[in-house]
Amino acid sequence: MPTAFWLKASVAAVVYRRCRHALNLFVWPSRRGETLGGHAIRQGYAISCWPRGGLEFWAVSDLDQGAIDAFARAYRQASAA
């Protein structure tokens, strides 16, 4: 697994495809006391992030924000089952 130098932790990455676009899902251990969540657009990339079970999940793509948020909702619902 690659290591994110700013986190000093291993990071898992899964790449999905949607409408010829790559959608990257990054997962790493949450840092104690830090719980991130929400969405944003940075340098043309839509981002949706959420914490779950001691992990941080970040979905990143050049798809529109609505598509990223829909993916994040579906992923959270599927992983809760």
C-alpha positions as CSV (number, residue, x, y, z in Angstrom):
1,M,0.0,0.0,0.0
2,P,1.2,3.5,-0.7
3,T,2.1,5.8,2.2
4,A,0.7,9.3,2.4
5,F,3.7,11.3,3.7
6,W,1.5,13.9,5.3
7,L,-0.4,11.3,7.3
8,K,2.5,9.0,8.1
9,A,0.1,6.1,7.4
10,S,-0.6,3.6,4.8
11,V,-3.4,4.5,2.4
12,A,-5.6,2.1,0.4
13,A,-6.9,3.2,-3.0
14,V,-9.6,1.7,-5.1
15,V,-10.4,3.0,-8.6
16,Y,-13.9,2.8,-9.9
17,R,-15.1,3.8,-13.4
18,R,-18.2,5.7,-14.2
19,C,-19.1,7.2,-17.6
20,R,-15.4,7.0,-18.7
21,H,-14.3,8.9,-15.6
22,A,-12.1,7.5,-12.9
23,L,-13.5,7.7,-9.3
24,N,-10.8,7.2,-6.7
25,L,-11.7,6.0,-3.2
26,F,-8.9,6.6,-0.7
27,V,-9.1,5.0,2.8
28,W,-6.8,5.5,5.8
29,P,-6.9,5.3,9.6
30,S,-8.5,8.3,11.3
31,R,-6.2,10.4,13.4
32,R,-7.3,10.6,17.0
33,G,-9.6,13.5,17.6
34,E,-9.9,14.4,13.9
35,T,-13.1,13.6,12.2
36,L,-13.5,14.9,8.7
37,G,-16.6,14.9,6.7
38,G,-18.3,16.9,3.9
39,H,-17.6,17.7,0.3
40,A,-15.7,20.3,-1.8
41,I,-14.3,21.0,-5.2
42,R,-10.6,21.6,-5.4
43,Q,-8.7,22.3,-8.7
44,G,-11.5,20.8,-10.8
45,Y,-12.0,17.7,-8.7
46,A,-15.1,16.9,-6.7
47,I,-14.4,15.4,-3.2
48,S,-16.7,13.7,-0.7
49,C,-15.2,12.5,2.6
50,W,-16.6,10.8,5.6
51,P,-15.4,8.9,8.7
52,R,-16.6,5.4,9.6
53,G,-15.2,2.8,12.0
54,G,-12.0,4.5,12.8
55,L,-11.2,5.1,9.1
56,E,-11.4,8.2,6.8
57,F,-12.9,7.7,3.3
58,W,-12.3,10.2,0.5
59,A,-13.9,9.8,-2.9
60,V,-12.3,12.0,-5.6
61,S,-13.1,12.5,-9.3
62,D,-13.6,14.9,-12.1
63,L,-17.2,13.9,-12.1
64,D,-19.7,16.6,-10.9
65,Q,-20.3,17.0,-7.2
66,G,-23.7,15.4,-7.3
67,A,-22.3,12.2,-8.8
68,I,-19.6,12.0,-6.1
69,D,-22.1,12.6,-3.4
70,A,-24.4,9.9,-4.8
71,F,-21.5,7.4,-4.9
72,A,-20.6,8.3,-1.3
73,R,-24.2,7.7,-0.1
74,A,-24.4,4.4,-2.0
75,Y,-21.1,3.3,-0.6
76,R,-22.0,4.2,3.0
77,Q,-25.3,2.4,2.7
78,A,-23.8,-0.7,1.1
79,S,-21.0,-0.9,3.7
80,A,-23.5,-0.5,6.6
81,A,-25.5,-3.6,5.5
